[in-house]
Amino acid sequence: MYLFILLGVPIACPRWEWLVRIITSGATATIRAACEQLGISEQIWNAYDGTCDALDDISDLWTAEKHKNERNDFLFATKPLRSHTRSESRFPPAT
């Protein structure tokens, strides 16, 4: 038996922590120069303060590291339901 739990947010998908590390590393100037050469600087870098726009979006995702405790709490909260129904849970990806 399977218990399908549909969520409005992805609970398990690729984490973007590797991208956050690259953006916040010392290679930022090199990345910015490459973006300017490709003509995509305006889409990636904030014109007002020079920070990366994607960085804020990535940290807001529920799969971000700062939400790890919330995800774990949710998974443990479903444990009694799974054991009561003797089922295995599945979390289909949110679209």
C-alpha positions as a Markdown table, in Angstrom:
| # | Residue | x | y | z |
|---|---|---|---|---|
| 1 | Met | 0.0 | 0.0 | 0.0 |
| 2 | Tyr | 1.2 | 3.5 | -0.8 |
| 3 | Leu | 0.2 | 6.8 | 0.8 |
| 4 | Phe | 0.5 | 9.6 | -1.8 |
| 5 | Ile | 0.9 | 13.0 | -0.2 |
| 6 | Leu | 0.5 | 15.9 | -2.7 |
| 7 | Leu | 2.2 | 19.2 | -1.7 |
| 8 | Gly | 2.2 | 22.6 | -3.3 |
| 9 | Val | 5.9 | 22.8 | -2.9 |
| 10 | Pro | 8.6 | 20.3 | -3.8 |
| 11 | Ile | 9.9 | 18.4 | -0.7 |
| 12 | Ala | 12.7 | 16.7 | -2.4 |
| 13 | Cys | 14.4 | 18.0 | -5.5 |
| 14 | Pro | 17.9 | 19.0 | -6.4 |
| 15 | Arg | 19.3 | 21.5 | -3.9 |
| 16 | Trp | 20.9 | 24.6 | -5.3 |
| 17 | Glu | 23.4 | 25.0 | -2.5 |
| 18 | Trp | 26.3 | 24.4 | -5.0 |
| 19 | Leu | 25.1 | 27.4 | -7.0 |
| 20 | Val | 24.9 | 29.5 | -3.8 |
| 21 | Arg | 28.4 | 28.6 | -2.9 |
| 22 | Ile | 29.7 | 29.6 | -6.4 |
| 23 | Ile | 27.8 | 32.9 | -6.4 |
| 24 | Thr | 29.0 | 33.8 | -2.9 |
| 25 | Ser | 32.6 | 32.7 | -3.5 |
| 26 | Gly | 35.5 | 34.7 | -4.7 |
| 27 | Ala | 34.7 | 33.9 | -8.3 |
| 28 | Thr | 31.9 | 36.4 | -8.4 |
| 29 | Ala | 33.9 | 38.9 | -10.4 |
| 30 | Thr | 34.7 | 36.3 | -13.0 |
| 31 | Ile | 31.1 | 35.1 | -13.2 |
| 32 | Arg | 29.9 | 38.7 | -13.5 |
| 33 | Ala | 32.4 | 39.4 | -16.3 |
| 34 | Ala | 31.2 | 36.3 | -18.2 |
| 35 | Cys | 27.6 | 37.3 | -17.8 |
| 36 | Glu | 28.4 | 40.7 | -19.2 |
| 37 | Gln | 30.1 | 39.2 | -22.2 |
| 38 | Leu | 27.1 | 37.0 | -22.9 |
| 39 | Gly | 24.8 | 39.9 | -22.5 |
| 40 | Ile | 22.8 | 38.3 | -19.6 |
| 41 | Ser | 24.1 | 40.5 | -16.8 |
| 42 | Glu | 20.8 | 42.4 | -16.4 |
| 43 | Gln | 18.8 | 39.2 | -15.9 |
| 44 | Ile | 21.2 | 37.9 | -13.2 |
| 45 | Trp | 22.7 | 40.8 | -11.3 |
| 46 | Asn | 20.7 | 43.5 | -9.5 |
| 47 | Ala | 21.4 | 46.9 | -11.0 |
| 48 | Tyr | 20.9 | 48.7 | -7.6 |
| 49 | Asp | 23.1 | 46.9 | -5.2 |
| 50 | Gly | 25.1 | 44.5 | -7.5 |
| 51 | Thr | 23.9 | 41.3 | -5.7 |
| 52 | Cys | 22.7 | 38.2 | -7.6 |
| 53 | Asp | 19.0 | 38.1 | -8.1 |
| 54 | Ala | 18.9 | 34.3 | -8.3 |
| 55 | Leu | 20.5 | 34.1 | -4.8 |
| 56 | Asp | 17.4 | 35.5 | -3.1 |
| 57 | Asp | 15.1 | 33.2 | -5.1 |
| 58 | Ile | 17.2 | 30.1 | -4.3 |
| 59 | Ser | 17.2 | 30.8 | -0.6 |
| 60 | Asp | 13.4 | 31.1 | -0.6 |
| 61 | Leu | 12.9 | 27.6 | -2.0 |
| 62 | Trp | 11.6 | 25.1 | 0.5 |
| 63 | Thr | 14.4 | 22.8 | -0.5 |
| 64 | Ala | 17.0 | 25.3 | 0.6 |
| 65 | Glu | 19.2 | 24.4 | 3.6 |
| 66 | Lys | 17.5 | 26.9 | 5.9 |
| 67 | His | 14.2 | 24.9 | 5.6 |
| 68 | Lys | 15.8 | 21.5 | 6.3 |
| 69 | Asn | 14.3 | 21.4 | 9.9 |
| 70 | Glu | 10.8 | 22.2 | 8.5 |
| 71 | Arg | 11.0 | 19.4 | 6.0 |
| 72 | Asn | 12.2 | 16.9 | 8.6 |
| 73 | Asp | 9.5 | 17.9 | 11.0 |
| 74 | Phe | 6.9 | 17.4 | 8.3 |
| 75 | Leu | 8.2 | 14.0 | 7.4 |
| 76 | Phe | 8.2 | 12.9 | 11.0 |
| 77 | Ala | 4.7 | 14.2 | 11.5 |
| 78 | Thr | 3.4 | 11.9 | 8.7 |
| 79 | Lys | 5.0 | 8.8 | 10.4 |
| 80 | Pro | 2.0 | 8.0 | 12.7 |
| 81 | Leu | -0.3 | 8.1 | 9.7 |
| 82 | Arg | 2.0 | 5.8 | 7.7 |
| 83 | Ser | 2.3 | 3.3 | 10.5 |
| 84 | His | -1.5 | 3.4 | 11.2 |
| 85 | Thr | -2.3 | 2.6 | 7.6 |
| 86 | Arg | 0.8 | 0.4 | 7.2 |
| 87 | Ser | 1.7 | 2.1 | 4.0 |
| 88 | Glu | 4.8 | 3.5 | 2.4 |
| 89 | Ser | 4.6 | 7.2 | 1.6 |
| 90 | Arg | 5.3 | 8.9 | -1.7 |
| 91 | Phe | 5.7 | 12.6 | -2.3 |
| 92 | Pro | 5.2 | 13.3 | -6.0 |
| 93 | Pro | 7.0 | 16.4 | -7.2 |
| 94 | Ala | 5.0 | 19.6 | -7.2 |
| 95 | Thr | 4.5 | 21.3 | -10.5 |
